[in-house]
Amino acid sequence: MIRKLSLAAAVTLALTSLAGCDKKSSSPEKSADGTSAAQTTLTIATVNNGDMVVMQELSKKFEAANPTISLKWVVLEENTLRQKVTTDIATKGGQFDVLTIGTYEVPIWAKKGWLTEMKDLDAAYDVDDLIQPIKDGLSSEGKLYALPFYGETSMTFYRKDLFDGKSLKMPAKPTYADIEKFAAALTDKPKGQYGICLRGKAGWGENMAFLSTMVNANGGRWFDEKWQPELTSPEWTSTVTQYVDLLKKYGPPGASSNGFNENLALMSDGKCAMWIDASVAAGMLFNPKESKISDKVAFAPSPVGSYANASGWLWSWSLGVSAASTKQDAAKKFVTWATSKEYITQVAQLKGWASVPPGTRKSTYANPEYQKAAPFSKFVIDALNTVNPNHATLKPVPYTGVQYVGIPEFQALGTIVGQSISGALADQMTVAQALEAAQAAAKKSVTQGGYLK
């Protein structure tokens, strides 16, 4: 069985883990004129994705240019990051000055007064250069509360050499029926070749990010217009059944433990014939320094089902400043640096243009050097500009969001549902049992939240 922590236990666990995070300033250091300057230490919570590793590497340039500011990094796996950051900000602990958060958290936390508004930005930052749907997703009532580090939709990556070897052709707009047919044809488990890799790790931002878009594509939704949950509907049942079958028949072993990073490693190593996931992975897969298949990978849109107008997801990993931080000016200075045009140029110089943080600035996509290095650039910018989180489903819904439900309760609910479905994938329960448990959890969540009367 999947072990679930109570809310109280989860908060206690997170607070215990946070106990070692230092939010005090370190000893003074001498400034350029020989006088003593107070040293400010910023504690930055971030996710262990490749782009954030590069940010750490380049942050030495920031510290050199700002000698009175030092940086302390807390780098965490995605689910752990979300738990710890949420606990800290909800309790106003102030353990983290800079937070790595996304389009789900920002509007909700802004309304609660937990984030500092990103206003009065220097003209050189050029806030109008930010891609509009990404900027809108990080705003509340027209005010910006976080700055995008990278933005993404979802897309289908595939091995064109394997497709050619089987005389297969990826459609311009694939369906999940196409994906299943291709996965069957391209699986060769004795050779360690898997027809498809998908997120199986439990979490509202892990397996449920992918599954929610798959449900949308098949005409399903989380809730009807009156907040009645629909997780035992035919659309959910057929979707989760197909998802489980795909990974059991054609996926790698241990798929229920694989999230973004694990699947990126498998795809980069040539183990996956197809992978449906975040567009941010394109820069890594097309980079010969990081990918064995850089000259063999191709891409297509996120698949659809009965709902032909379904889109990929919309997400931005972004940097925000906790309202509880006592180092507001320094934190804001770091956040603006790490999301600036200057930073993107520094990454290009260090890693190459294909590896710059994508999905944030119009100027990146207008740059001929980026267009040349990133054959996926036009696809991504077009997809980002057409995703509409207010109309992501076939039938009307009372919530916003493509791969999540934009209510505070979803963080816990999505993870509980993700645990149930991961349990079905690991043969700990049937799909029907997983969805019955998910339905009950969803009904309890919206009833307690006052949505369902």
C-alpha positions as MATLAB code, in Angstrom:
seq = 'MIRKLSLAAAVTLALTSLAGCDKKSSSPEKSADGTSAAQTTLTIATVNNGDMVVMQELSKKFEAANPTISLKWVVLEENTLRQKVTTDIATKGGQFDVLTIGTYEVPIWAKKGWLTEMKDLDAAYDVDDLIQPIKDGLSSEGKLYALPFYGETSMTFYRKDLFDGKSLKMPAKPTYADIEKFAAALTDKPKGQYGICLRGKAGWGENMAFLSTMVNANGGRWFDEKWQPELTSPEWTSTVTQYVDLLKKYGPPGASSNGFNENLALMSDGKCAMWIDASVAAGMLFNPKESKISDKVAFAPSPVGSYANASGWLWSWSLGVSAASTKQDAAKKFVTWATSKEYITQVAQLKGWASVPPGTRKSTYANPEYQKAAPFSKFVIDALNTVNPNHATLKPVPYTGVQYVGIPEFQALGTIVGQSISGALADQMTVAQALEAAQAAAKKSVTQGGYLK';
ca = [
       0.000    0.000    0.000;
       1.003    3.618   -0.498;
       1.841    5.311    2.773;
       0.175    8.699    3.232;
       1.219   11.271    5.823;
      -1.386   13.268    7.673;
      -1.216   17.042    7.163;
       0.083   17.535   10.699;
       2.765   14.885   10.211;
       3.788   16.354    6.863;
       4.145   19.833    8.338;
       6.137   18.475   11.289;
       8.412   16.532    8.957;
       8.986   19.552    6.731;
       9.683   21.893    9.645;
      12.174   19.405   11.098;
      13.954   19.230    7.741;
      14.084   23.003    7.573;
      15.618   23.429   11.007;
      19.141   23.582    9.623;
      18.458   26.384    7.106;
      20.299   29.534    8.145;
      18.548   32.851    7.620;
      21.031   34.941    9.590;
      23.497   37.332    7.998;
      27.138   36.278    8.058;
      30.065   38.366    9.272;
      30.829   41.742    7.651;
      33.327   42.009    4.814;
      35.321   44.925    3.531;
      33.848   46.927    0.664;
      35.912   48.405   -2.184;
      36.639   51.606   -0.260;
      37.904   49.686    2.756;
      34.859   50.293    4.943;
      32.939   47.462    6.549;
      29.909   46.300    4.581;
      27.173   44.132    6.038;
      27.081   40.677    4.447;
      23.664   39.351    3.450;
      23.143   35.626    2.974;
      20.212   34.649    0.769;
      18.769   31.159    1.147;
      17.447   29.934   -2.182;
      15.154   26.915   -2.483;
      15.190   25.325   -5.921;
      14.483   22.110   -7.795;
      17.162   19.660   -8.944;
      16.537   20.183  -12.666;
      19.392   20.761  -15.094;
      18.666   24.441  -15.740;
      18.796   25.165  -12.015;
      22.157   23.392  -11.753;
      23.447   25.812  -14.392;
      21.983   28.703  -12.387;
      24.036   27.615   -9.385;
      27.153   27.435  -11.516;
      26.642   30.917  -12.957;
      25.651   32.439   -9.617;
      29.343   32.926   -8.876;
      29.174   35.790  -11.376;
      26.327   37.333   -9.385;
      28.261   37.055   -6.123;
      31.357   38.585   -7.749;
      29.282   41.545   -8.955;
      27.515   41.837   -5.577;
      30.202   41.180   -2.937;
      27.896   42.007   -0.035;
      25.510   39.186   -1.012;
      26.276   35.477   -0.596;
      24.038   32.632   -1.691;
      23.052   29.507    0.199;
      21.416   26.837   -1.953;
      18.828   24.249   -0.898;
      18.396   21.982   -3.930;
      15.593   19.442   -3.654;
      13.691   16.827   -5.630;
      10.484   18.298   -7.065;
       7.939   16.803   -4.650;
      10.140   17.551   -1.632;
      10.719   21.131   -2.776;
       6.989   21.762   -3.030;
       6.310   20.327    0.426;
       9.046   22.300    2.162;
       8.444   25.605    0.412;
       4.695   25.382    1.001;
       5.173   24.607    4.686;
       7.645   27.446    5.164;
       5.598   30.116    3.438;
       2.283   29.027    4.956;
       3.760   29.226    8.464;
       5.599   32.489    7.614;
       8.817   30.838    8.686;
      11.022   32.972    6.466;
      13.575   30.159    6.124;
      13.778   30.726    2.365;
      14.294   34.165    0.860;
      14.021   33.123   -2.792;
      11.528   30.448   -3.793;
      11.337   28.327   -6.942;
       7.599   28.130   -7.582;
       5.265   27.843  -10.546;
       2.127   29.040  -12.232;
      -0.010   26.991   -9.837;
       1.310   28.529   -6.612;
       1.883   32.146   -7.603;
      -1.725   33.401   -8.047;
      -2.922   31.510   -4.966;
      -0.070   32.637   -2.716;
      -0.225   36.214   -3.989;
      -3.851   36.483   -2.876;
      -2.808   35.280    0.576;
      -0.124   37.964    0.822;
       2.710   35.432    0.939;
       4.732   36.807   -1.996;
       6.389   40.144   -2.673;
       5.085   41.983   -5.731;
       7.656   42.304   -8.513;
       7.177   45.999   -9.181;
       9.423   48.959  -10.045;
      11.715   46.740  -12.109;
      14.625   48.465  -13.808;
      13.993   49.459  -17.440;
      16.863   47.199  -18.543;
      14.943   44.193  -17.224;
      12.344   44.854  -19.962;
       9.279   43.270  -18.386;
       7.379   43.776  -21.658;
       9.725   41.244  -23.265;
       8.218   38.441  -21.153;
       5.989   36.029  -23.090;
       2.434   37.091  -22.278;
       0.778   33.766  -21.251;
       3.740   33.027  -18.969;
       3.607   36.530  -17.486;
      -0.166   36.254  -16.990;
       0.283   32.934  -15.179;
       2.568   34.606  -12.639;
       0.227   37.490  -11.965;
      -2.734   38.187   -9.717;
      -5.158   41.033  -10.414;
      -2.765   42.377  -13.024;
       0.243   42.502  -10.674;
       3.363   40.376  -11.208;
       4.448   38.268   -8.203;
       7.245   36.087   -9.614;
       9.647   36.230  -12.547;
       9.923   33.304  -14.978;
      13.161   31.321  -14.999;
      11.919   29.014  -17.730;
       8.555   28.305  -19.302;
       7.221   25.178  -20.928;
       4.396   23.346  -22.580;
       4.398   19.587  -23.220;
       5.338   17.817  -26.440;
       6.153   14.403  -27.898;
       9.824   13.497  -28.380;
      10.659   10.497  -30.539;
      13.571    8.659  -32.138;
      13.340    9.316  -35.872;
      15.973    6.622  -36.596;
      13.827    3.967  -34.886;
      10.732    5.191  -36.710;
      12.564    5.050  -40.031;
      13.825    1.562  -39.254;
      10.236    0.350  -38.909;
       8.900    2.522  -41.768;
       6.748    4.458  -39.306;
       5.743    8.102  -39.699;
       4.781   10.370  -36.807;
       1.649   12.367  -37.753;
       1.706   16.147  -37.592;
      -0.856   15.862  -34.793;
      -0.592   12.404  -33.175;
      -3.371   10.714  -31.242;
      -2.964    8.424  -28.262;
      -4.074    5.560  -30.519;
      -1.075    6.379  -32.739;
       1.212    6.482  -29.716;
       0.067    3.056  -28.532;
       0.596    1.551  -32.004;
       4.101    3.031  -32.254;
       5.023    1.936  -28.727;
       4.091   -1.654  -29.522;
       6.136   -1.643  -32.734;
       9.237   -0.083  -31.173;
       9.547   -2.040  -27.921;
      12.459   -4.459  -27.720;
      12.939   -5.166  -24.036;
      15.770   -7.727  -24.458;
      17.783   -4.918  -26.057;
      16.792   -2.450  -23.350;
      14.681   -0.451  -25.808;
      11.307    0.737  -24.525;
       8.500    1.949  -26.751;
       7.535    4.760  -24.417;
       8.590    6.539  -21.253;
       6.093    8.556  -19.195;
       5.996   10.019  -15.702;
       4.945    7.417  -13.154;
       6.220    8.994   -9.931;
       3.353   10.069   -7.685;
       2.793   13.800   -7.294;
       0.414   16.524   -8.433;
       3.256   17.963  -10.533;
       4.675   14.587  -11.560;
       2.412   11.802  -12.857;
      -0.724   13.957  -12.523;
       0.727   16.754  -14.681;
       0.950   14.312  -17.558;
      -2.250   12.414  -16.767;
      -4.370   15.549  -16.464;
      -3.461   16.558  -20.020;
      -4.166   13.005  -21.192;
      -7.588   13.121  -19.518;
      -8.263   16.495  -21.166;
      -7.300   15.023  -24.542;
      -9.837   12.241  -24.058;
     -12.656   14.658  -23.219;
     -12.511   14.295  -19.436;
     -12.293   16.788  -16.582;
     -11.597   16.773  -12.834;
     -14.908   18.371  -11.841;
     -18.167   19.316  -13.515;
     -19.581   22.837  -13.371;
     -21.032   22.218   -9.897;
     -17.751   20.841   -8.504;
     -18.898   17.245   -8.603;
     -15.775   15.118   -9.109;
     -15.636   12.944  -12.236;
     -12.691   10.673  -11.548;
     -14.720    7.487  -12.080;
     -16.130    8.715  -15.399;
     -15.643    6.689  -18.603;
     -13.092    9.278  -19.773;
     -10.932    8.885  -16.663;
     -11.307    5.101  -16.626;
     -10.283    4.648  -20.253;
      -7.427    7.150  -19.938;
      -5.861    5.663  -16.823;
      -6.323    2.136  -18.175;
      -4.492    3.080  -21.385;
      -1.767    4.887  -19.418;
      -1.164    1.880  -17.155;
      -1.196   -0.516  -20.131;
       1.276    1.629  -22.075;
       3.818    1.612  -19.281;
       3.324   -2.014  -18.254;
       3.606   -3.361  -21.806;
       6.025   -0.935  -23.426;
       7.656    1.089  -20.659;
      10.860    0.622  -18.644;
      10.952   -1.365  -15.402;
      10.178    0.610  -12.276;
       8.138    3.185  -14.207;
       6.126    4.057  -11.087;
       9.291    5.679   -9.666;
      10.204    7.713  -12.741;
       9.638   11.456  -12.882;
      10.970   14.117  -15.249;
      14.655   13.680  -14.415;
      14.598    9.883  -14.548;
      12.860    9.841  -17.929;
      15.175   12.543  -19.272;
      18.133   10.306  -18.402;
      16.501    7.296  -20.100;
      15.633    9.260  -23.241;
      19.060   10.919  -23.450;
      20.682    7.498  -23.156;
      18.672    6.140  -26.080;
      16.443    3.846  -24.034;
      13.080    5.371  -25.016;
      11.557    5.382  -28.501;
       9.080    8.082  -27.374;
       8.655   10.384  -24.424;
       5.794   12.837  -23.798;
       6.891   15.527  -21.374;
       7.980   19.129  -20.869;
       9.263   21.154  -23.823;
      12.156   22.356  -21.642;
      13.732   18.932  -22.222;
      14.249   19.765  -25.898;
      17.331   21.879  -25.218;
      18.918   18.967  -23.346;
      17.951   16.262  -25.840;
      19.298   18.256  -28.800;
      22.565   19.041  -26.982;
      25.285   16.551  -28.066;
      27.155   17.189  -24.817;
      24.194   15.870  -22.807;
      22.373   13.478  -25.142;
      23.424   10.374  -27.055;
      20.496   10.883  -29.423;
      20.966   14.584  -30.218;
      21.131   13.836  -33.954;
      18.303   11.297  -33.857;
      15.568   13.042  -31.847;
      12.495   14.631  -33.418;
       9.365   16.151  -31.951;
       5.614   16.498  -32.402;
       2.756   18.074  -30.427;
       1.353   16.535  -27.271;
      -1.086   13.805  -28.406;
      -4.853   14.238  -28.535;
      -7.772   11.847  -28.241;
     -11.471   12.484  -28.733;
     -10.883   16.186  -27.980;
      -8.853   17.304  -31.000;
      -8.289   20.822  -29.630;
      -6.629   19.664  -26.429;
      -3.275   21.348  -25.764;
      -0.089   20.574  -23.948;
       0.290   21.961  -20.472;
       1.404   25.462  -19.477;
       3.999   25.855  -16.742;
       6.772   28.132  -15.639;
       9.355   27.407  -12.999;
       9.807   30.884  -11.588;
      11.599   32.746   -8.840;
       9.650   34.613   -6.198;
      10.524   36.427   -2.993;
       8.882   35.361    0.245;
       7.009   38.198    1.945;
       8.446   36.863    5.216;
      12.047   37.381    4.066;
      13.982   40.101    5.900;
      16.280   40.543    2.870;
      13.858   41.883    0.298;
      16.202   44.114   -1.699;
      18.947   41.509   -2.029;
      16.441   38.768   -2.907;
      14.826   40.907   -5.584;
      18.246   41.765   -7.012;
      19.079   38.061   -7.383;
      15.710   37.159   -8.895;
      15.933   39.886  -11.527;
      19.499   38.851  -12.412;
      18.625   35.143  -12.799;
      15.666   35.884  -15.092;
      17.258   38.655  -17.156;
      18.366   38.890  -20.790;
      21.903   39.169  -19.469;
      21.601   35.812  -17.707;
      20.296   34.108  -20.867;
      23.321   35.429  -22.771;
      25.657   34.120  -20.059;
      24.127   30.624  -20.355;
      24.522   30.781  -24.147;
      28.207   31.627  -23.744;
      28.742   28.793  -21.258;
      26.495   26.025  -22.624;
      25.435   27.077  -26.114;
      22.239   28.714  -27.353;
      20.228   25.470  -27.445;
      20.646   25.200  -23.673;
      19.405   28.630  -22.595;
      16.345   28.719  -20.305;
      13.402   28.633  -22.747;
       9.866   29.900  -22.703;
      10.294   33.244  -20.976;
      11.324   36.022  -23.379;
      10.217   37.048  -26.854;
      13.754   38.241  -27.589;
      15.124   34.717  -27.131;
      12.853   33.387  -29.882;
      13.620   36.355  -32.159;
      17.357   35.703  -31.853;
      18.746   34.091  -35.064;
      21.425   32.257  -33.059;
      18.771   30.599  -30.894;
      16.622   29.764  -33.906;
      19.599   28.080  -35.570;
      20.640   26.122  -32.474;
      17.095   25.147  -31.420;
      15.079   23.597  -34.275;
      12.185   23.253  -31.845;
      12.012   26.990  -31.048;
       9.160   27.960  -33.381;
       7.061   25.006  -32.269;
       7.509   25.905  -28.602;
       6.770   29.627  -28.892;
       3.696   28.945  -31.043;
       2.445   26.363  -28.539;
       3.024   28.653  -25.557;
       1.122   31.468  -27.226;
      -1.911   29.270  -27.939;
      -2.321   27.393  -24.635;
      -5.383   28.700  -22.811;
      -5.627   27.550  -19.166;
      -9.135   29.019  -18.978;
     -10.460   26.686  -21.703;
      -8.420   23.495  -21.479;
     -11.245   20.938  -21.477;
     -13.963   19.772  -23.862;
     -16.753   20.396  -21.336;
     -17.069   23.534  -19.160;
     -15.315   23.527  -15.785;
     -15.348   25.876  -12.767;
     -11.545   25.974  -12.482;
      -8.512   27.231  -14.400;
      -5.411   25.255  -15.300;
      -4.439   22.724  -17.935;
      -2.522   20.115  -15.921;
      -3.841   21.149  -12.515;
      -6.929   22.576  -10.826;
      -6.215   26.131   -9.687;
      -7.446   25.860   -6.100;
      -5.338   25.672   -2.905;
      -6.645   22.188   -2.090;
      -5.279   20.677   -5.284;
      -1.708   20.357   -4.057;
      -2.790   17.745   -1.507;
      -5.574   16.266   -3.630;
      -3.457   15.861   -6.752;
      -0.760   14.064   -4.798;
      -3.270   11.679   -3.185;
      -4.746   10.855   -6.594;
      -1.235   10.463   -7.998;
      -0.392    7.987   -5.240;
      -3.441    5.888   -6.056;
      -2.657    5.771   -9.771;
       1.012    5.043   -9.103;
      -0.238    2.196   -6.928;
      -2.232    0.801   -9.855;
       0.851    1.045  -12.052;
       2.858   -0.878   -9.447;
       0.138   -3.599   -9.233;
      -0.821   -2.662   -5.690;
      -4.444   -2.099   -6.741;
      -6.617   -2.155   -9.837;
      -7.365    0.910  -11.935;
     -10.976    0.775  -10.726;
      -9.867    0.705   -7.088;
      -7.422    3.561   -7.680;
     -10.107    5.742   -9.249;
     -12.681    4.941   -6.565;
     -10.170    6.113   -3.956;
      -9.382    9.179   -6.066;
     -13.077   10.017   -6.436;
     -13.621    9.797   -2.681;
     -10.599   12.011   -2.005;
     -11.763   14.586   -4.552;
     -15.264   14.733   -3.099;
     -13.920   15.140    0.427;
     -11.516   17.873   -0.700;
     -14.080   20.086   -2.434;
     -16.687   19.477    0.263;
     -14.322   20.555    3.036;
     -13.151   23.469    0.902;
     -16.694   24.737    0.525;
     -16.848   24.324   -3.245;
     -19.372   21.498   -3.229;
     -22.501   22.512   -1.401;
];
